[in-house]
Amino acid sequence: MNNGPAANDGLQLVPFRGLRYVPERVGSLAAVTSPPYDVVVRPDGLDHLESADPYNIVRLILPQADTAAERHRQAAKTLDRWLSDGVLAPDPEPALYVYEQRSGELLQRGIIGALKLSTAEEGVILPHEDVMPHVVEDRAALMRTTAANLEPLLLTYRGDGDPNGATAVIERAIQHPPLLSTTTEDGFHHQLWSVTDPDDLAAITRDLTHHQALIADGHHRCAAYLRLREEHPGASGPWDYGLVLLIDTARYPLRVRAIHRLLNRLPVADALAALEGSFRVRPVDGPLPHALEVLATAAADGNAFLLAGDGAFHLVDRPDQDLLARTIRTDRPPAWRTLDATVLHSTMLDHLWRIPDAPEDIAYLHDTEAAIALAERRGGTAVLMHPVREEVVRDLARQGVTMPRKSTSFGPKPATGLVLRSLNLD
């Protein structure tokens, strides 16, 4: 197992001149932000955000046009126009940014900066999920065309409690007035501070050098960062770095939620019929919170899924062990072989349902109610998942074993639009 990088091979986070909205040019900061691009439930969520403010960040991260190339060119033109019109402006000097999210008792703080990129094999930035090539290409093309990192990856590390390291810098920064403060419609309060003092920057550098990071959210964007780095070989330059938010989860634990599957072309009745004899299938009473409690109880004893889309809930659990042995690859550790996502993709999707992992067949949704509503609207099946424990995710990542794509959703995720990185300014 990889126990961490050598002292001079660890996380290298550098300051950058953040692009930020000019408050006087927009209706409100809350109205121009959005969740990360893959959390926006299209088209309803996209339409809502676009109508919230003409300068909402979705016009950059999810531009609308007939072709991919046109979408990316449109985003670049929009970014250039907003810069020339003074809607977005670069900060006067390079900085790292302390970022805080708060909602009720939930508090998260971390540092936003430009992180030196490295491959998984180097053991510094650890992925835990596989990626979909077409999504990586789309995100890479968007960043290539705009020459910008439009939203940060969410990375976690386990701090050692050093009072003189990044933690101390964060605690000092929040004693000062923030650069921005806003509350988004989900009830989260967001604040941002800049860190420019050389001693503070040096303290963060010394601290992070001893750590490795787990990609909590942003696998496709990280893969896109690496692809773009390969396209710009040579001396260290702006393409060798990517925009990230680093969270010390020893101090600020993240929540881990599931990402659900929407099978666009498979009716619930057909899905259930194909599972008979291979899984136990039984109806579950609603409403949704109760059905999810039943799923959680079943998941404590083994693989379990909740199917919806026909106006009812159906618990699918207790898979046939011989079937699992025949359909799941044996060259992975037991923790990977027993993941719900592994069983879903290897046994159910590939073997029993024979559904290709293509965008027209499978959609990945973070929002449970949205997954059910879309399944009912399209006559498809929503497969509701139970979340994986964080320690399982980190353990597999340290072994160099990636989970099936879209296996987890760590949160809270940073709001998109609070600070951007232009590669033309580095």
Steps between C-alpha positions, in 0.01 A plus 500: 500500500618850424542674835570844359745695290858580578561839658583676175240319289184603682225748425628820339234771518592837349328840500322633192315818402141397550230616261199611700166663431489876556208535745382831355453343157274208600166470676653305788783255548251230594316550171812443286625183671398141432578148619777315310415430136410133557265574789279737300199287402436576137295654357291624795788606722689655210200709392447614858861612540516670159192703587632590848745754358633572147851450635442167675808277480306220325541702179869411526495147647191377308470719188213419265548450123438236234848345502774450758741723309240778483430467873865536590552797265193664648639458852832656394323795339283548807802492730686753284194727491450487875866586553493792255172627650635483854254232618797284596835645605831352617621565852798737513754245623538122521339343804382182659140522617347379825148380426227437756159338461253493787147365533357452848746286694690402186826692457766445236818696440778446250750666270455574129810518285676374188631149568799346322359209299621142527382162381341238722814289476699772677284452810441867580154562353293184543196433281238257628265472201523409135407767246296517182719599201235715331456710816877545538523615139213745545651655814846513341364667186315758711814585698715496188270743319445735794860469632348491847425275795137593562438301820727338757544130563415393855800323656540370854803424714548388860683763701716420801379785720808718452401835658755682286387369164204560271257478791662797673492705180130426454425598860684830456338579167142467625565768763508759218213632286435261208540584132145379448211367701178357358226250577382276216146371461594164650556680831881479497691813603825548306799721590835551333825654627827556315838393639794697360738533796830325409531339845147361481557368150826336613323338798237348269769375263698332780187335639360365174835364383453206738156397375324320219143585396195298406286629214162534668329668205626585152652182354406597145637851538822364653539261205438798272772698685747218433402476135553873453836479679610239248404739220727769646836328566814679601598718792255534788218729397132574573381172343704305755261619772127468562248686715412309819341535842694307766314391815660347808240236583665422834371843599201544269351161405307484174167331446497209257184449298402267220465581131193337348454344157219581260444227240328695227383208285423230754147496651478396864294192421765373258779579747331303776419206275865465398608487866264222607691195621826692529405753771230525762241752380226636724277810514572776751247750633558871452545784548856540371668562842354175633605309188855633536506386863405149386781518242751605769398210723536250216835652390643434846475127425624500140431633153166681474329734253169682480325508161241766419330657201160330491347686793624242753822388671664160461784373720754284319747315725656161586667427166577144401861443605577263213382764255727759662794261477438453127447865411743699717870509419726325748815714468375763743490501883185381682407856598469585129324176403227556758426866419139569402626685192710199398205264532273744318729551202657154469204279587181698445578744221749292300366148557130507591374820339764522224498879501807683360652774713418769243343843563182414310447190716622603846492838673669568834307717744588627848145604589279209607164665431619621159611147406156362585314782323702457181455122507123543525499761224709288262354162584839384627646369824671691778755288688546663839830427674619499860819704569844344550692573820790747457756265653421238235551758226834619641623145563439392142654820363819443699520152348474654154157343444235720339130450561239486222428845364264724695512280811501781756398859556705685759366825638431768559646593164644846437269746332602563140559862408662640814854490359626394154852453366610641164801322355586820313575679827745248652 
